[in-house]
Amino acid sequence: MGLRFIFMLTRNDKTVEDAEQHLKVALAAGVHHIGFKDVGLPFERLKELNVAIKKGGATSYLEVVSLDKESEVASAKAAVEIGVDILLGGTNVEAVLPILKDTNIQYYPFPGRIEGHPSVLAGCIDEVVESAVQLAAMDGVHGLDLLAYRSRENVTGLMAAVCAAVDKPVIMAGSIGSRERIEIVRRSGAAGFTIGTAALDGDYPADSPELETQLRSIQRDVAGVNNHLSPHTPKNLQKAFASFHDTWSPRVAGRVNNMMIKLAKFEGEFVWHHHKHEDEMFLVHKGRLLMKFRDRDEIVNEGEFIIVPHGVEHCPVALGGTCEVLLIEPATTINTGNAKDERKIIDLASV
């Protein structure tokens, strides 16, 4: 799945006043995980905010910032009524679990000792890890919300230690405002992280402080960290075919898993052959192709394709001059198959 980016509509542990407008920008930018705090807006607006998040196709998160048991219980009940997908934060786990029972809400409480407002994570690494292990062992706890960048400890060591100690997903929270920190979070083994203020205030390194640019920059960096960026650009077939002149000498134009996309120019008749294991697809880009089989002949015109299953003997023939053909076949395919022919190509050039 890769590292998950959760955009928080929050500043200083409160849902921002203009959360609805920011939500529209986030959804338009394709953000799939969006959260807010249990304070900052009236309950009805929080409820409407959650509806809008889910209607936009995103997963909703509510993070609890209450420090006392009574307030946290009230927040958990509010989470149920609001209908969020995931409840983040809180420390009074035993009081909250019965409230969430028989709901579909996933629960990610805070490990360690939480103090102050905005919240900070107190205690040494060993204490936080011990707390994380105890919480992760409880039924109804689906993961952990670690205030890593709100700790005075070695943050990198803290994140790695917690992730190594538990077998449930860990979300990292705090001031994660750069690709460098996102990379550190990924290396720790975390399942995701939150960014709120950095994006809302335009502080994330990007071409513009505007929220849409901020979010798209974060998404691009997350994709890069997850190795989800494509290096490919569109290829023009006409230009690609014009780049070479050899016939019966396929060029590699791309790969899809273990399949090769090849471009070839045919002239005249090839050799009768078959492929023991590989199926082939011939798509005619320009010209006409005659595909001879032992039981019949098939003509393939421009814009048409034909599939030749493995084991089937065949002989391609270009009709009326040069025929430009796009082939899709396994990388192991040799153009002459089982036949001995001087046009056999082992090392294919690329185009």
C-alpha positions in Angstrom: 0.0 0.0 0.0 2.8 2.4 0.8 3.0 5.2 3.2 -0.3 7.0 3.9 -0.6 10.8 3.9 -3.4 12.1 6.2 -4.3 15.8 5.7 -5.5 17.3 8.9 -7.8 20.3 8.8 -6.3 21.6 12.0 -4.0 24.2 13.5 -2.8 24.2 17.2 -4.9 21.1 17.9 -8.1 22.6 16.7 -10.2 22.2 13.6 -9.8 25.4 11.6 -12.7 27.7 11.1 -12.5 27.5 7.3 -12.2 23.7 7.2 -15.0 23.3 4.7 -13.2 25.4 2.1 -9.9 23.6 2.7 -11.7 20.3 2.3 -12.9 21.2 -1.2 -9.4 22.0 -2.2 -8.1 18.7 -0.7 -10.7 16.6 -2.4 -10.1 18.4 -5.8 -6.4 17.6 -5.3 -7.1 13.9 -4.9 -6.3 13.6 -1.2 -7.8 10.3 0.1 -7.2 10.6 3.8 -8.6 13.6 5.7 -8.9 14.3 9.4 -10.0 16.9 11.9 -10.0 17.4 15.7 -12.9 17.0 18.1 -12.6 20.7 19.0 -12.6 24.0 17.1 -16.0 23.8 15.4 -19.6 23.2 16.6 -20.6 19.5 16.7 -23.0 19.9 13.7 -20.3 21.4 11.5 -18.0 18.5 12.4 -20.7 16.1 11.5 -21.3 17.8 8.1 -17.5 17.9 7.6 -17.4 14.2 8.0 -20.2 13.7 5.6 -18.5 15.8 3.0 -15.2 13.9 3.4 -16.9 10.6 2.8 -19.0 11.9 0.0 -15.8 13.0 -1.7 -14.5 9.4 -1.5 -11.9 9.9 1.2 -11.4 8.2 4.5 -12.3 10.3 7.5 -10.2 10.7 10.7 -11.2 12.3 14.0 -8.3 13.0 16.4 -9.0 13.4 20.1 -7.1 16.0 22.1 -8.9 15.7 25.4 -6.7 15.0 28.4 -9.2 13.9 31.0 -11.2 10.7 31.0 -14.7 12.4 31.0 -13.9 14.6 28.0 -12.3 11.7 26.1 -15.4 9.5 26.6 -17.5 12.3 25.3 -15.3 12.7 22.3 -15.5 8.9 21.6 -19.3 9.1 21.7 -19.2 12.1 19.4 -17.0 10.0 17.0 -19.7 7.3 16.9 -22.4 9.9 16.2 -20.4 11.7 13.6 -19.6 8.4 11.9 -15.9 8.8 11.2 -13.9 5.9 9.8 -10.9 6.1 12.2 -10.5 7.6 15.7 -7.0 8.8 16.4 -5.5 9.8 19.7 -6.7 9.6 23.3 -5.1 7.8 26.2 -8.1 6.4 28.2 -8.3 3.3 26.1 -10.2 1.1 28.5 -13.0 3.7 28.8 -13.2 4.2 25.0 -13.2 0.6 23.8 -16.7 -0.2 25.1 -18.0 2.8 23.2 -16.5 1.8 19.9 -17.5 -1.9 20.3 -20.0 -3.0 17.6 -19.1 0.0 15.4 -16.9 0.0 12.3 -14.6 2.7 13.7 -10.9 1.8 13.8 -9.1 3.0 16.9 -5.5 4.4 17.0 -4.8 5.7 20.5 -1.7 7.6 21.7 1.0 5.5 23.3 3.0 7.2 26.0 2.2 10.1 28.3 0.5 13.0 26.7 0.7 16.5 28.3 -0.4 20.0 27.6 -2.2 21.7 24.7 -1.0 21.6 22.0 -0.2 18.0 23.0 3.3 16.9 23.6 4.7 13.4 24.1 6.5 13.0 27.4 8.7 10.2 28.7 11.7 8.4 27.4 11.7 6.0 24.4 11.6 2.9 26.6 8.5 4.2 28.4 6.7 5.0 25.1 7.6 1.6 23.6 6.3 -0.2 26.7 3.0 1.8 26.4 2.8 1.0 22.7 3.2 -2.7 23.3 0.5 -2.8 25.9 -1.9 -0.9 23.8 -1.3 -2.9 20.6 -2.0 -6.1 22.5 -5.6 -4.9 23.3 -8.5 -6.2 21.3 -10.2 -3.3 19.6 -7.0 -1.3 19.1 -6.3 -1.3 15.4 -3.1 0.7 15.4 -1.3 3.6 17.2 -1.1 7.4 16.8 2.4 8.3 17.8 3.1 12.0 18.5 6.7 11.4 17.3 7.5 15.0 16.4 6.0 16.2 19.6 8.6 14.3 21.7 11.9 15.7 23.1 13.6 12.3 22.5 15.5 11.2 19.4 12.5 11.2 17.1 14.1 8.8 14.5 15.0 6.3 17.2 11.6 6.7 18.8 9.7 5.9 15.6 11.8 3.0 14.7 11.6 1.5 18.2 7.8 1.7 18.4 7.3 0.3 14.9 9.7 -2.6 15.6 7.9 -3.4 18.9 4.4 -3.7 17.6 2.7 -5.6 14.8 0.0 -3.1 14.2 0.1 0.0 11.9 1.6 3.2 13.4 0.6 6.7 12.3 3.2 9.4 12.9 1.9 12.9 14.0 3.6 16.2 14.6 5.5 18.6 12.5 6.2 16.5 9.4 6.8 19.3 7.0 9.4 18.1 4.5 10.2 15.3 2.1 13.2 14.5 4.3 11.0 13.8 7.3 8.5 11.9 5.2 11.5 9.6 4.1 12.5 9.2 7.7 8.9 8.2 8.6 8.9 5.7 5.8 12.2 4.1 6.9 10.9 3.8 10.4 8.2 1.3 9.2 5.3 3.6 9.8 2.0 3.1 8.0 1.3 6.8 7.6 1.7 10.3 8.9 -0.3 13.5 9.3 0.3 17.0 8.0 -1.9 19.9 8.9 -0.4 23.3 9.8 2.6 23.0 7.5 0.3 22.8 4.5 -2.4 25.2 5.7 0.3 27.9 6.4 2.1 27.3 3.1 5.3 26.1 4.9 5.8 22.8 3.0 8.6 23.2 0.4 6.7 23.8 -2.8 6.4 26.2 -5.8 3.6 28.2 -4.0 2.1 28.6 -0.5 -1.3 28.0 -2.0 -3.0 25.0 -0.4 -3.5 23.1 -3.6 0.1 23.4 -4.6 1.1 22.4 -1.0 -1.0 19.3 -1.1 0.1 18.2 -4.6 3.7 18.7 -3.6 3.2 16.5 -0.5 1.5 13.9 -2.6 4.3 13.9 -5.2 6.9 13.5 -2.4 4.9 10.7 -0.9 4.6 9.0 -4.3 8.4 9.4 -4.7 9.1 8.0 -1.3 6.8 5.0 -2.0 8.4 4.5 -5.4 5.1 5.1 -7.0 6.3 7.7 -9.6 6.3 6.7 -13.2 9.4 7.5 -15.3 7.4 7.0 -18.6 6.1 9.6 -21.0 3.9 9.1 -24.0 5.4 7.7 -27.1 4.4 8.6 -30.6 4.2 5.5 -32.8 4.7 7.3 -36.1 7.9 8.9 -34.8 9.1 5.7 -33.2 8.6 3.7 -36.4 10.4 6.4 -38.4 13.5 6.1 -36.2 14.6 2.8 -37.8 14.5 1.1 -41.2 15.6 -2.5 -40.6 13.0 -5.1 -41.4 12.3 -8.3 -39.3 14.4 -6.7 -36.5 12.1 -5.9 -33.6 12.9 -2.9 -31.4 11.9 -2.8 -27.7 9.5 0.2 -27.1 8.6 -0.7 -23.5 7.9 -3.3 -20.9 4.8 -4.3 -18.9 5.7 -6.7 -16.2 7.4 -9.6 -18.0 5.9 -8.6 -21.4 7.7 -6.6 -24.0 6.2 -4.1 -26.3 8.1 -4.3 -29.6 8.0 -2.4 -32.9 8.9 -4.1 -36.1 8.9 -3.5 -39.8 8.0 -6.4 -42.1 8.8 -6.8 -45.8 8.0 -9.8 -47.8 7.7 -13.2 -46.2 9.2 -14.4 -42.9 9.9 -18.0 -41.9 7.5 -20.7 -40.7 7.9 -21.1 -37.0 6.2 -21.5 -33.6 7.0 -20.5 -30.0 6.9 -23.3 -27.5 5.7 -21.2 -24.5 5.0 -17.7 -25.7 1.8 -16.2 -27.0 2.1 -13.2 -29.4 -0.1 -10.3 -30.3 0.5 -8.5 -33.7 -1.2 -5.1 -34.1 -0.9 -3.5 -37.5 0.0 0.2 -37.3 0.5 0.7 -41.0 0.1 -1.5 -44.1 -1.4 -5.0 -44.3 -0.3 -8.2 -42.7 -1.0 -11.7 -44.0 -0.7 -14.3 -41.2 -0.4 -17.8 -42.6 -1.5 -20.7 -40.5 -1.4 -24.3 -41.6 -5.2 -24.5 -41.8 -5.9 -21.0 -43.2 -4.7 -17.4 -44.0 -5.8 -14.3 -42.1 -5.4 -10.7 -43.4 -4.9 -8.1 -40.6 -5.5 -4.5 -41.7 -4.4 -1.2 -40.1 -5.8 -0.8 -36.7 -6.5 -4.6 -36.3 -4.6 -7.2 -34.3 -4.3 -10.9 -34.2 -3.2 -13.2 -31.4 -1.0 -16.2 -32.2 -1.1 -18.8 -29.3 2.0 -20.6 -28.3 2.6 -23.9 -30.1 0.7 -22.7 -33.3 2.9 -22.7 -36.4 2.6 -19.4 -38.4 4.3 -17.3 -41.0 3.9 -13.5 -41.2 3.9 -11.9 -44.6 3.8 -8.2 -45.4 1.4 -7.3 -48.2 2.1 -4.4 -50.6 5.4 -3.2 -49.3 6.4 -2.4 -45.7 4.1 -3.3 -42.8 4.6 -1.6 -39.4 3.6 -3.9 -36.6 3.4 -3.5 -32.8 4.0 -6.8 -31.0 3.2 -7.6 -27.4 4.9 -10.8 -26.2 6.9 -12.2 -23.3 10.4 -11.0 -22.9 11.7 -14.5 -23.6 10.3 -14.6 -27.1 12.8 -15.1 -30.0 11.5 -13.7 -33.3 12.2 -16.9 -35.2 10.9 -19.2 -32.6 11.9 -22.8 -33.2 13.1 -22.1 -36.8 16.7 -21.7 -37.9 16.9 -18.5 -39.9 19.6 -15.8 -40.5 17.1 -13.1 -39.4 17.1 -14.4 -35.8 17.6 -11.6 -33.3 18.9 -12.2 -29.8 20.0 -8.8 -28.6 17.2 -6.3 -29.3 17.7 -2.6 -29.7 15.4 -0.1 -28.1 13.4 2.7 -29.6 
